[in-house]
């Protein structure tokens, strides 16, 4: 009975995450992923897809906690590993590289850096085209929509306004 009460207290405490608690939680998650990377490297080597998947999971944790620089470092590391892999089939590796560029573009959009976002999206489009994806493929349609939206924000000068609205500093206006 005592164990249940303690665990219920812990659960109540987890629901009330503060800024420092959130950082501790993120650091704990990253530590788990780093340990997983060491195990995967020993057991499978860096050629195995789980290694790059774990790097991407680390990047997502950083991204979700607004640690965009750390997320980009992880994704660049993933790209280095992917490019160096020789055992993965070319098409599979190309799709993974293009998907990584798309995630990098999404991070740049979150930073409101639309120029770099478009550059990353265009790299993904070029890779998808090189492996035979046509304009009507779902990945290409999504990228076209992301590029169009990013370009509109860039041309309209809305990047800074979107950031302020997302951070709760202003309200959106109908213009």
N, CA and C of each residue as an Amber inpcrd file, in Angstrom:
protein
   525
   0.8190000  -1.1980000   0.0000000   0.0000000   0.0000000   0.0000000
   0.8630000   1.2620000   0.0000000   1.9300000   1.2280000   0.7490000
   2.8250000   2.3790000   0.8210000   3.4610000   2.6660000  -0.5360000
   3.8560000   1.6080000  -1.2610000   4.4700000   1.7860000  -2.5810000
   3.5210000   2.4840000  -3.5470000   2.2580000   2.1400000  -3.4790000
   1.2680000   2.7520000  -4.3690000   1.1380000   4.2370000  -4.0570000
   1.1220000   4.5940000  -2.7600000   1.0140000   6.0000000  -2.3830000
   2.2240000   6.7950000  -2.8520000   3.3960000   6.2080000  -2.7230000
   4.6020000   6.8990000  -3.1690000   4.5600000   7.1120000  -4.6740000
   4.1650000   6.0670000  -5.4010000   4.1470000   6.2250000  -6.8530000
   3.0750000   7.2240000  -7.2770000   1.9400000   7.2760000  -6.5520000
   0.9170000   8.2690000  -6.8730000   1.4320000   9.6800000  -6.6240000
   2.2010000   9.8730000  -5.5380000   2.8000000  11.1800000  -5.2760000
   3.7620000  11.5600000  -6.3870000   4.5470000  10.5920000  -6.8220000
   5.4830000  10.8650000  -7.9170000   4.7290000  11.2540000  -9.1740000
   3.6340000  10.5490000  -9.4520000   2.8570000  10.8650000 -10.6540000
   2.2730000  12.2720000 -10.5640000   1.7540000  12.6380000  -9.3780000
   1.2320000  13.9940000  -9.2260000   2.3320000  15.0250000  -9.4430000
   3.5160000  14.7090000  -8.9560000   4.6500000  15.6110000  -9.1170000
   5.0610000  15.7540000 -10.5680000   4.9480000  14.6750000 -11.3450000
   5.3150000  14.7310000 -12.7630000   4.3560000  15.5920000 -13.5600000
   3.1120000  15.6150000 -13.1420000   2.1370000  16.4280000 -13.8670000
   2.4240000  17.9220000 -13.7340000   3.0740000  18.3050000 -12.6480000
   3.3950000  19.7140000 -12.4050000   4.8600000  19.9590000 -12.7670000
   5.1800000  19.8450000 -14.0340000   6.5770000  20.0460000 -14.4320000
   6.8720000  21.5290000 -14.5370000   7.9410000  21.9250000 -13.8960000
   8.4230000  23.3010000 -13.9650000   9.5480000  23.3450000 -14.9650000
  10.0340000  24.5600000 -15.2330000  11.1100000  24.7290000 -16.2030000
  12.3200000  23.8840000 -15.8870000  12.8010000  23.9190000 -14.6520000
  13.9960000  23.1550000 -14.3070000  13.7120000  21.6570000 -14.3220000
  12.4910000  21.2580000 -13.9060000  12.1200000  19.8470000 -13.9560000
  12.0600000  19.3610000 -15.4030000  11.5880000  20.2280000 -16.2700000
  11.5050000  19.8670000 -17.6840000  12.9080000  19.6610000 -18.2650000
  13.8440000  20.5300000 -17.8660000  15.2300000  20.3760000 -18.3100000
  15.8250000  19.0820000 -17.7960000  15.5330000  18.7470000 -16.5380000
  16.0320000  17.4950000 -15.9690000  15.4640000  16.2980000 -16.7140000
  14.1840000  16.3910000 -17.0510000  13.5340000  15.3100000 -17.7910000
  14.1660000  15.1460000 -19.1720000  14.4140000  16.2830000 -19.8460000
  15.0450000  16.2300000 -21.1690000  16.4480000  15.6370000 -21.0590000
  17.2160000  16.0820000 -20.0630000  18.5700000  15.5510000 -19.8920000
  18.5550000  14.0560000 -19.6140000  17.5600000  13.6000000 -18.8650000
  17.4430000  12.1640000 -18.5950000  17.1490000  11.3970000 -19.8830000
  16.2670000  11.9480000 -20.7210000  15.9550000  11.3020000 -22.0000000
  17.1890000  11.2480000 -22.8900000  17.9130000  12.3390000 -22.9570000
  19.1140000  12.3840000 -23.7930000  20.1440000  11.3840000 -23.2830000
  20.2800000  11.2740000 -21.9890000  21.2150000  10.3150000 -21.4030000
  20.8510000   8.8900000 -21.8050000  19.5660000   8.5770000 -21.8010000
  19.1110000   7.2410000 -22.2150000  19.4700000   6.9970000 -23.6790000
  19.2600000   8.0040000 -24.5180000  19.5910000   7.8420000 -25.9350000
  21.0940000   7.6870000 -26.1450000  21.8970000   8.4060000 -25.3730000
  23.3520000   8.2690000 -25.4940000  23.8090000   6.8750000 -25.0830000
  23.2050000   6.3450000 -24.0310000  23.5240000   4.9780000 -23.6180000
  23.0990000   3.9850000 -24.6990000  21.9290000   4.2250000 -25.2800000
  21.4460000   3.3540000 -26.3550000  22.4040000   3.3890000 -27.5520000
  22.9260000   4.5690000 -27.8710000  23.8770000   4.6890000 -28.9810000
  25.1360000   3.8540000 -28.7150000  25.6280000   3.8820000 -27.4860000
  26.8180000   3.0940000 -27.1570000  26.5380000   1.6020000 -27.3170000
  25.3810000   1.1660000 -26.8310000  25.0190000  -0.2550000 -26.9470000
  24.8450000  -0.6520000 -28.4070000  24.1300000   0.1810000 -29.1770000
  23.9010000  -0.1150000 -30.5950000  25.2130000  -0.1530000 -31.3650000
  26.1140000   0.7710000 -31.0420000  27.4060000   0.8110000 -31.7270000
  28.1890000  -0.4690000 -31.4530000  28.1800000  -0.9420000 -30.1980000
  28.8980000  -2.1680000 -29.8500000  28.2440000  -3.3950000 -30.4680000
  26.9080000  -3.4370000 -30.4140000  26.2070000  -4.6430000 -30.8490000
  26.0420000  -4.7190000 -32.3720000  25.6520000  -3.6050000 -32.9910000
  25.3470000  -3.6100000 -34.4230000  26.3490000  -2.8400000 -35.2730000
  27.0190000  -1.8630000 -34.6910000  27.8790000  -0.9610000 -35.4540000
  27.0690000   0.2110000 -35.9730000  27.7800000   1.2320000 -36.4680000
  27.0700000   2.4300000 -36.9260000  26.4060000   2.2310000 -38.2820000
  26.6690000   1.1150000 -38.9180000  26.0420000   0.8260000 -40.2060000
  24.5640000   0.4550000 -40.0620000  24.1510000   0.0500000 -38.8720000
  22.7860000  -0.4090000 -38.6580000  21.8320000   0.7710000 -38.5610000
  20.6380000   0.5870000 -39.0850000  19.6720000   1.7000000 -39.1350000
  19.2270000   2.1690000 -37.7550000  19.2790000   1.3130000 -36.7460000
  18.8440000   1.7510000 -35.4180000  19.7540000   2.8420000 -34.8560000
  21.0050000   2.8510000 -35.2710000  21.9380000   3.8680000 -34.7990000
  21.4920000   5.2610000 -35.2540000  21.1990000   5.3940000 -36.5390000
  20.7600000   6.6960000 -37.0490000  19.3590000   7.0450000 -36.5480000
  18.5120000   6.0360000 -36.3400000  17.1800000   6.3000000 -35.7880000
  17.2880000   6.8980000 -34.3880000  18.2080000   6.3800000 -33.5780000
  18.3930000   6.8800000 -32.2190000  18.9150000   8.3140000 -32.2400000
  19.8170000   8.6080000 -33.1670000  20.3060000   9.9920000 -33.2970000
  19.1370000  10.9220000 -33.6230000  18.2520000  10.4690000 -34.5090000
  17.0960000  11.2870000 -34.8700000  16.1680000  11.4700000 -33.6660000
  15.9870000  10.4400000 -32.8640000  15.1490000  10.5690000 -31.6690000
  15.7270000  11.5990000 -30.7090000  17.0490000  11.6200000 -30.5830000
  17.6950000  12.6410000 -29.7470000  17.3880000  14.0350000 -30.2970000
  17.4830000  14.1760000 -31.6060000  17.2080000  15.4700000 -32.2340000
  15.7700000  15.9070000 -31.9730000  14.8440000  14.9740000 -32.0010000
  13.4400000  15.3050000 -31.7700000  13.2230000  15.7660000 -30.3300000
  13.8930000  15.1230000 -29.3770000  13.7910000  15.5610000 -27.9760000
  14.3140000  16.9900000 -27.8460000  15.4560000  17.2620000 -28.4650000
  15.9950000  18.6270000 -28.4250000  15.0320000  19.6080000 -29.0860000
  14.5050000  19.2290000 -30.2460000  13.5830000  20.1140000 -30.9650000
  12.3540000  20.4200000 -30.1300000  11.7770000  19.3890000 -29.5260000
  10.5680000  19.5830000 -28.7330000  10.8060000  20.4500000 -27.5000000
  12.0450000  20.5400000 -27.0630000  12.4070000  21.3800000 -25.9200000
  13.0350000  22.7020000 -26.3550000  12.8680000  23.0310000 -27.6240000
  13.3520000  24.2860000 -28.2210000  14.8640000  24.4590000 -28.1290000
  15.5880000  23.3670000 -28.1410000  17.0560000  23.3810000 -28.2000000
  17.4310000  23.1180000 -29.6640000  17.1400000  24.0940000 -30.5020000
  17.2560000  23.9100000 -31.9400000  18.6940000  23.7020000 -32.4050000
  19.6470000  24.3840000 -31.7870000  21.0480000  24.1940000 -32.1730000
  21.4880000  22.7590000 -31.9200000  21.1140000  22.2160000 -30.7580000
  21.4730000  20.8370000 -30.4400000  20.7800000  19.8500000 -31.3870000
  19.5360000  20.1510000 -31.7290000  18.8100000  19.2950000 -32.6700000
  19.5040000  19.2830000 -34.0380000  19.9410000  20.4590000 -34.4840000
  20.6260000  20.5290000 -35.7800000  21.9590000  19.7780000 -35.7490000
  22.6720000  19.8550000 -34.6320000  23.9350000  19.1220000 -34.5000000
  23.6770000  17.6220000 -34.6250000  22.6340000  17.1380000 -33.9590000
  22.2980000  15.7080000 -34.0440000  21.9610000  15.3100000 -35.4780000
  21.1830000  16.1370000 -36.1550000  20.7850000  15.7990000 -37.5210000
  21.9690000  15.8650000 -38.4840000  22.8790000  16.7930000 -38.2710000
  24.0850000  16.8300000 -39.1050000  24.9430000  15.5930000 -38.8610000
  25.0020000  15.1520000 -37.6110000  25.7220000  13.9270000 -37.2770000
  25.0650000  12.7360000 -37.9710000  23.7220000  12.7140000 -37.9450000
  22.9920000  11.6360000 -38.6250000  23.3240000  11.6200000 -40.1120000
  23.3780000  12.8000000 -40.7260000  23.7150000  12.8650000 -42.1540000
  25.1170000  12.3210000 -42.4210000  26.0800000  12.6760000 -41.5780000
  27.4480000  12.1620000 -41.7460000  27.4760000  10.6470000 -41.6830000
  26.7640000  10.1020000 -40.7060000  26.7280000   8.6430000 -40.5530000
  26.0490000   8.0080000 -41.7610000  24.9230000   8.5730000 -42.1850000
  24.1940000   8.0280000 -43.3350000  25.0410000   8.0480000 -44.6010000
  25.7200000   9.1550000 -44.8440000  26.5280000   9.2750000 -46.0580000
  27.6760000   8.2740000 -46.0290000  28.2080000   7.9880000 -44.8360000
  29.3100000   7.0420000 -44.7070000  28.8910000   5.5850000 -44.7400000
  27.5940000   5.3070000 -44.6280000  27.1410000   3.9220000 -44.6150000
  27.2480000   3.3000000 -46.0040000  27.7910000   2.1050000 -46.0300000
  27.9360000   1.4270000 -47.3180000  27.0150000   0.2260000 -47.4430000
  26.4340000  -0.2340000 -46.3440000  25.6240000  -1.4480000 -46.3970000
  24.1590000  -1.1800000 -46.7150000  23.6980000   0.0210000 -46.5500000
  22.2950000   0.3190000 -46.8410000  22.0930000   0.4920000 -48.3330000
  20.9700000   0.0010000 -48.8510000  20.6710000   0.2000000 -50.2680000
  20.5770000   1.6850000 -50.6100000  20.9900000   2.0410000 -51.8150000
  21.0510000   3.4420000 -52.2220000  19.7410000   4.1830000 -52.1150000
  18.6610000   3.5710000 -52.5650000  17.3570000   4.2350000 -52.5330000
  16.9050000   4.4630000 -51.0970000  17.0710000   3.4520000 -50.2510000
  16.6710000   3.5660000 -48.8460000  17.4670000   4.6640000 -48.1430000
  18.7670000   4.7010000 -48.4300000  19.6220000   5.7250000 -47.8310000
  19.2350000   7.1110000 -48.3350000  18.9140000   7.2270000 -49.6110000
  18.5310000   8.5170000 -50.1840000  17.2430000   9.0360000 -49.5530000
  16.2750000   8.1560000 -49.3520000  15.0150000   8.5640000 -48.7200000
  15.2770000   9.0460000 -47.2990000  16.1400000   8.3390000 -46.5680000
  16.4700000   8.7170000 -45.1970000  17.1830000  10.0790000 -45.1520000
  18.0790000  10.3120000 -46.0960000  18.7900000  11.5980000 -46.1620000
  17.8080000  12.7300000 -46.4850000  16.9200000  12.4860000 -47.4430000
  15.9340000  13.4990000 -47.8000000  15.0040000  13.7980000 -46.6280000
  14.5950000  12.7690000 -45.9130000  13.7280000  12.9680000 -44.7410000
  14.4560000  13.7890000 -43.6690000  15.7570000  13.5540000 -43.5190000
  16.5480000  14.3180000 -42.5470000  16.6200000  15.7880000 -42.9550000
  16.8150000  16.0470000 -44.2430000  16.8090000  17.4380000 -44.7070000
  15.4460000  18.0950000 -44.4590000  14.3750000  17.3320000 -44.6020000
  13.0440000  17.8720000 -44.3400000  12.9030000  18.2560000 -42.8720000
  13.3730000  17.4000000 -41.9760000  13.3140000  17.7090000 -40.5420000
  14.1560000  18.9450000 -40.2360000  15.3170000  19.0510000 -40.8750000
  16.1660000  20.2250000 -40.6680000  15.4420000  21.4900000 -41.1480000
  14.7360000  21.3820000 -42.2550000  13.9410000  22.5050000 -42.7400000
  12.8410000  22.8900000 -41.7610000  12.2010000  21.8710000 -41.1740000
  11.1510000  22.1410000 -40.1930000  11.7040000  22.8720000 -38.9700000
  12.8990000  22.4880000 -38.5500000  13.5200000  23.1770000 -37.4140000
  13.8120000  24.6260000 -37.7760000  14.2920000  24.8570000 -38.9740000
  14.5540000  26.2370000 -39.3990000  13.2600000  27.0430000 -39.4750000
  12.1680000  26.4010000 -39.8710000  10.8710000  27.0980000 -39.8640000
  10.4710000  27.4710000 -38.4560000  10.6940000  26.5630000 -37.5010000
  10.3680000  26.8730000 -36.1070000  11.2020000  28.0440000 -35.6030000
  12.4050000  28.1680000 -36.1200000  13.2750000  29.2960000 -35.7490000
  12.9030000  30.5560000 -36.5230000  11.9730000  30.4370000 -37.4480000
  11.5620000  31.5050000 -38.3500000  12.6900000  31.9280000 -39.2800000
  13.5250000  30.9910000 -39.6350000  14.5960000  31.2090000 -40.5950000
  14.1430000  30.5840000 -41.9160000  13.2580000  31.2960000 -42.6020000
  12.5940000  30.7390000 -43.7810000  13.5540000  30.4880000 -44.9410000
  14.5760000  31.3220000 -45.1020000  15.5280000  31.1180000 -46.1980000
  16.2270000  29.7710000 -46.0670000  16.7240000  29.4600000 -44.8660000
  17.3910000  28.1800000 -44.6630000  16.4050000  27.0230000 -44.7370000
  15.1910000  27.2420000 -44.2580000  14.1700000  26.1920000 -44.3430000
  13.9410000  25.8070000 -45.8080000  13.8050000  26.8120000 -46.6510000
  13.5780000  26.5430000 -48.0750000  14.7780000  25.8160000 -48.6800000
  15.9920000  26.1970000 -48.2890000  17.1960000  25.5180000 -48.8050000
  17.1850000  24.0340000 -48.4480000  16.8490000  23.7220000 -47.1900000
  16.7990000  22.3140000 -46.7780000  15.6870000  21.5650000 -47.5050000
  14.5260000  22.2010000 -47.6550000  13.4280000  21.5600000 -48.3760000
  13.8150000  21.2850000 -49.8300000  14.5030000  22.2320000 -50.4510000
  14.9190000  22.0490000 -51.8450000  15.9360000  20.9090000 -51.9800000
  16.8240000  20.7590000 -51.0010000  17.7520000  19.6250000 -51.0250000
  16.9820000  18.3120000 -50.9820000  15.9470000  18.2590000 -50.1410000
  15.1260000  17.0530000 -50.0510000  14.4220000  16.7800000 -51.3840000
  13.8960000  17.8320000 -52.0050000  13.2230000  17.6740000 -53.3070000
  14.1950000  17.1220000 -54.3450000  15.4050000  17.6740000 -54.3960000
  16.3960000  17.2020000 -55.3630000  16.7160000  15.7250000 -55.1620000
  16.8410000  15.3050000 -53.9120000  17.1410000  13.8940000 -53.6460000
  15.9640000  13.0160000 -54.0590000  14.7540000  13.4350000 -53.6890000
  13.5820000  12.6420000 -54.0690000  13.4550000  12.5460000 -55.5910000
  13.7290000  13.6360000 -56.3050000  13.6850000  13.6000000 -57.7720000
  14.7390000  12.6470000 -58.3320000  15.9170000  12.6330000 -57.7070000
  17.0080000  11.7890000 -58.2160000  16.6940000  10.2990000 -58.1020000
  15.7900000   9.9250000 -57.1860000  15.4480000   8.5070000 -57.0650000
  14.1170000   8.1840000 -57.7330000  13.5910000   9.1510000 -58.4910000
  12.4270000   8.8760000 -59.3190000  11.0800000   9.2740000 -58.7480000
  11.0590000  10.0070000 -57.6480000   9.7770000  10.4700000 -57.1240000
   9.2520000  11.5560000 -58.0500000   7.9820000  11.4540000 -58.3950000
   7.3620000  12.4580000 -59.2540000   6.6770000  13.5190000 -58.4040000
   6.2150000  14.5620000 -59.0650000   5.5930000  15.6800000 -58.3580000
   4.3330000  15.2820000 -57.5970000   3.6790000  14.1740000 -57.9900000
   2.4460000  13.7700000 -57.3230000   2.6770000  12.7690000 -56.1780000
   3.9370000  12.4690000 -55.8810000   4.2350000  11.5900000 -54.7460000
   3.9310000  12.3470000 -53.4500000   3.3840000  11.6680000 -52.4190000
   3.0200000  12.3720000 -51.1750000   4.1610000  13.1860000 -50.5530000
   5.3810000  12.6500000 -50.5580000   6.5110000  13.4100000 -49.9960000
   6.7520000  14.7010000 -50.7700000   6.6410000  14.6160000 -52.0800000
   6.8590000  15.8040000 -52.9100000   5.7390000  16.8330000 -52.6980000
   4.5160000  16.3600000 -52.5280000   3.3960000  17.2780000 -52.2870000
   3.5660000  18.0090000 -50.9610000   3.9730000  17.2740000 -49.9300000
   4.1930000  17.8900000 -48.6200000   5.3040000  18.9360000 -48.7100000
   6.3930000  18.5820000 -49.3730000   7.5050000  19.5320000 -49.5120000
   7.0850000  20.7700000 -50.3020000   6.2960000  20.5750000 -51.3540000
   5.8270000  21.7200000 -52.1390000   5.0030000  22.6600000 -51.2590000
   4.1560000  22.0800000 -50.4180000   3.3340000  22.9000000 -49.5240000
   4.2040000  23.6380000 -48.4970000   5.2030000  22.9510000 -47.9430000
   6.0990000  23.5880000 -46.9640000   6.9100000  24.7170000 -47.5960000
   7.3980000  24.4870000 -48.8040000   8.1730000  25.5140000 -49.5060000
   7.2940000  26.7240000 -49.8050000   6.0770000  26.4710000 -50.2770000
   5.1630000  27.5640000 -50.6090000   4.8350000  28.3960000 -49.3800000
   4.5160000  27.7340000 -48.2770000   4.1930000  28.4700000 -47.0460000
   5.3920000  29.2650000 -46.5490000   6.5590000  28.6430000 -46.5440000
   7.7660000  29.3350000 -46.0720000   8.0550000  30.5500000 -46.9320000
   7.8850000  30.3900000 -48.2450000   8.1400000  31.4870000 -49.1730000
   7.1370000  32.6200000 -48.9570000   5.8800000  32.2800000 -48.7050000
   4.8710000  33.3150000 -48.4490000   5.2160000  34.1110000 -47.1930000
   5.5920000  33.3990000 -46.1170000   5.9610000  34.0880000 -44.8810000
   7.1620000  34.9970000 -45.1130000   8.1180000  34.5020000 -45.8780000
   9.3250000  35.2680000 -46.1490000   8.9950000  36.5400000 -46.9240000
   8.1890000  36.3940000 -47.9830000   7.8370000  37.5430000 -48.8200000
   6.9710000  38.5530000 -48.0810000   6.1080000  38.0740000 -47.2060000
   5.2030000  38.9700000 -46.4850000   5.8580000  39.5920000 -45.2540000
   7.0410000  39.1370000 -44.9230000   7.7280000  39.6550000 -43.7470000
   7.0580000  39.2480000 -42.4460000   6.4220000  38.0830000 -42.4500000
   5.6690000  37.6350000 -41.2800000   6.4890000  36.8040000 -40.3090000
   7.7180000  36.4760000 -40.6410000   8.4960000  35.5650000 -39.8030000
   8.5550000  36.0120000 -38.3550000   8.9040000  37.2670000 -38.1220000
   9.0060000  37.7740000 -36.7600000   7.6610000  37.8190000 -36.0630000
   6.6120000  38.1690000 -36.7910000   5.2750000  38.2330000 -36.2050000
   4.7870000  36.8480000 -35.8010000   5.1030000  35.8430000 -36.6020000
   4.6990000  34.4780000 -36.2690000   5.3970000  34.0330000 -34.9960000
   6.6720000  34.3290000 -34.8690000   7.4180000  33.9550000 -33.6650000
   6.8070000  34.6180000 -32.4310000   6.4900000  35.9100000 -32.5330000
   5.9160000  36.6140000 -31.3910000   4.5610000  36.0280000 -31.0160000
   3.7460000  35.7110000 -32.0120000   2.4330000  35.1540000 -31.7390000
   2.5620000  33.7740000 -31.1000000   3.4630000  32.9410000 -31.6170000
   3.6510000  31.5930000 -31.0850000   4.1490000  31.6350000 -29.6460000
   4.9940000  32.6040000 -29.3290000   5.5260000  32.7250000 -27.9760000
   4.5640000  33.4590000 -27.0310000   3.3850000  33.8530000 -27.5390000
   2.3600000  34.4670000 -26.6990000   2.5510000  35.9440000 -26.4520000
   3.3960000  36.6240000 -27.2290000   3.6410000  38.0500000 -27.0140000
   2.6200000  38.9280000 -27.7220000   2.0390000  38.4450000 -28.8070000
   1.0330000  39.2180000 -29.5220000  -0.0880000  38.2740000 -29.9420000
  -1.1690000  38.8560000 -30.4250000  -2.2610000  38.0580000 -30.9530000
  -2.2810000  38.1780000 -32.4660000  -2.7340000  37.1250000 -33.1450000
  -2.7980000  37.2300000 -34.6040000  -3.8730000  38.2450000 -35.0080000
  -3.6070000  38.8990000 -36.1170000  -4.5720000  39.8780000 -36.6280000
  -5.0140000  39.4650000 -38.0130000  -6.1950000  39.8530000 -38.3620000
  -6.7070000  39.5780000 -39.7010000  -6.3210000  40.7260000 -40.6050000
  -5.3330000  40.4910000 -41.4710000  -4.9140000  41.5510000 -42.3980000
  -5.0620000  41.0820000 -43.8020000
